[in-house]
Amino acid sequence: MAKPRASTVAPSIDSVVHPELTSGTPDQLVTDADLHGLSFTDLDTPQLSLGGATVDGCSFVRVVAREADWRSTRLRETTFDRLDIPIVRAPRGVWRDVHVSGARLGSVEAYETEWHSVHFVGCKLGFVNLRAAELLDVAFTDCVIEELDLLQTNARRVSFRGTRVSRLNLHQGKREHVDLRGADFEEIHGLDGLRGVTISPAQLDLLAPLLAREKGIKVEDA
């Protein structure tokens, strides 16, 4: 008797619920900071510098900055609500149990990062560079992404419910339970990277011409 076909497994996203937090101050947002149980609200700063910092159990609400330096930053059980930052430099960081909602982020350089249980909701994102990242249990819900670069990314249990991606790069990397069925996309590059990705029948129709062109298949009426 044949085994039942395995279904796509959804991301397991842990909710982030903060206890009573202590109000933080802008002068605490510095390189290599160690922040625990703090809330930051209605900040407007030229640069949000948290490179090399540890941020645990914190909340950021309505933060505006021209750029953010989060290189090698460790985020845990932290929420971001309505951020407005054109440039985010966040490579080689570790994000675990992070929730980002209503954010407007331009260029997001997050290559070689580790994301575990990360959820973006209702965000508008420009160019998102996740090259060579490790993604586990990551979800984009009701987001708009101009370009998502997953070159050499290892991704497991990632979803894109109600999300529009204008350009998607899937070259190389390893994917398992990556669910594109809820996404609208205009361009996909790296069809070789579709192994381990789930798409809908309608999306397959859209991909058929690309697959035929890549494999050198002629499609002609008799």
NORWO-V35870 format. One record per backbone hydrogen bond with DSSP energy under -0.5 kcal/mol. NH is the residue of the N-H (numbers start at 1). CO is the residue of the C=O. Records with the same first field share a line. If there is no record, write none. Layout:
NH->CO  CO
This chain:
13->11
14->12
17->15
18->16
22->37
24->39
28->25
29->26
30->28
32->51
33->30
35->54
37->56
39->22
40->59
42->61
43->62
45->64
48->67
49->29  47
50->48  69
52->71
53->50
54->33
55->53  74
56->35  54
57->76
59->38
60->79
61->40
62->81
64->43  62
65->84
66->45  46
67->46
68->87
69->48
70->68  89
72->91
73->70
74->53
75->73  94
76->55
77->96
78->97
79->58
80->99
81->60
82->101
84->63
85->104
86->65
87->66
88->107
89->68  87
90->88  109
92->111
93->90
94->73
95->114
96->75
97->116
98->117
99->78
100->119
101->80
102->121
104->83
105->103  124
106->85
107->86
108->106  127
109->88  107
110->108  129
112->131
113->110
114->93
115->134
116->95
117->136  137
118->137
119->98
120->139
121->100
122->141
124->103
125->123  144
126->105  106
128->126  147
129->108  127
130->128  149
132->151
133->130
134->113
135->133  154
136->115
137->156
138->157
139->118
140->159
141->120
142->161
144->123
145->164
146->125  126
147->126
148->167
149->128  147
150->148  169
152->171
153->150
154->133
155->153  174
156->135
157->176
158->177
159->138
160->179
161->140
162->182
163->160  182
164->143
165->163  184
166->145  164
167->146
168->187
169->148
170->168  189
174->153
176->155
178->196
179->158  177
180->178  198
183->180
184->163
185->183
186->165
187->166
189->168
193->190
194->191
195->192
197->194
198->178
204->200
205->201
206->202
207->203
208->204
209->205
211->207
212->208
213->209
214->210
215->211
216->212  213
217->212
220->218
